[in-house]
Amino acid sequence: MPADPAAWLAALGALDTSRPPAGIAPDLWPILLADALWIARIHGEAAAALGWSASDLFGIGREPGNGGLADRLEGARQLAFTSSVARWRGEDCEGWLWRRTLTAKPVIWTGQDYARARDVRGMRETDHG
């Protein structure tokens, strides 16, 4: 599926800041959504042109900070992209992300998939541990 920054922005804009998807901590949700919206508005077109996918930018990992770029920014608003890496800096954080190391993850607007992934992982740990 080709990258579609307008669709990313529409999907993110439909999310409710007061209602986090299942599996996302309520205290992290407003920051995560603000970061995702900022990326889509300010950097969406450039990121798509450089080959970044919705999952690369807005994917949600099983643990906070282990997903796509929005899941890692923590409010940082200094960001630079190339086709293979993103670097960011904020008041309390800085980092980089090699796009080629990312695996496909459910995107932020499919929160139910994220919750299911966490539940399945939890059952496996319980079953084997």
N, C-alpha and C positions, 0 to 999 in steps of 0.2 A: 504494500500500500504506500503510495507516495506521501511525503510529508505535506501537511496542509495546515499552515499556521493559523489561518482564519478559523478552521474547525477546532484547533486546539483552544483558541481564545474563546470561542462560543461554548465549548464543553466546560472549560474552567469557569466561565462567567455564570453558568447555570448552577454551580455548586453553592451551597449555603454555608457561610462562615460560622454559623452557630450550630451546625449539625455535622460533625465529623463522620466520615464513613466508618463502618464497623472495622475495628482493628487499628484505627489511628487514634492516638491519645488526644483527648480534647484540648489539652494545653499546647500540643504541638500543631494542631490543625490550622489555627489562624495564621501562623508563621509559614507553614508549608504552602497553604493556599496563596498567601500574599507573594511568596517567592515564585510560585508557579505562574501566577498572573503577570508578575513583573517580567519574567523570562519571555512569556508569550507576547506581551505588548512591546517590549523594548528590543528583544533579541530573536524573536520567533522567525522572522523572514531570513535573517542572516544565518541562523542556526540550520534552518531547513536547507538553504542554499549550500551549506557546507556539509550536508549529509546527515545531520543529527536527526534522529527519529523521535516520535512522541515518547517512546519508552526510555530513550537516552536522557531526555529532558525531564519527563514527568513520571517516570516509573517509580513504584513504591516497593522497597525491599522488605524483607521479613523483619528487619530491625531498623529503627529510625537511623537515618544517615547512611543507609546501605542501598539506596535506590538510585534513581537518576539525579540529574543536576539539582533540581528543585529540592529534593530531599536532603541535600547537603549544604545549601547556601547559608542557612541560619540567619537570614536577614541581610547578608552581604549584598552590596549594591555596586561594587566594582567588579566587572566581569569582562573577560576577553576570551574569544573563541578562535580556534583553527579547525580544520577538518578532523583533527584527531585528539585535541585536548582543549579543556576549558580551565581557566585559572580565575580564582576569585579572591577578594579580600574584603573584609568588613571590620568593624570596630573590634570584635572579639574573636574573629576567625579568619582563616585563609586556607586555601587548598587548591588542589588541581585534580582533574579527573581525565584519565585516558579513556576515550570513547571505546577503543577496541577491547577494553577489559570488561565492558558491561555485558551482561546477559539480559535478554528480554524479560521485562517485569510488567505486571499489570500497571496501567497508567492511573493517575490519581482520580480520574472520573469514573473508574470501574472499581470503586472501593470494596464492593462485595467480593470480587475475586481476590483482593488482597486479604480480606478477613478469612476467606476460605483457605488460602495458602497458609496463613498463620495457624488456623485450627488443625489442618492436616499435619503440619510440622509438629505441633504440640502433641497430637495423638501418637505420632511415630516415636517421639522421645519417650512418652509414657509407656508405650508398648515394649520398647526395647531397653528401658532403663530402670 
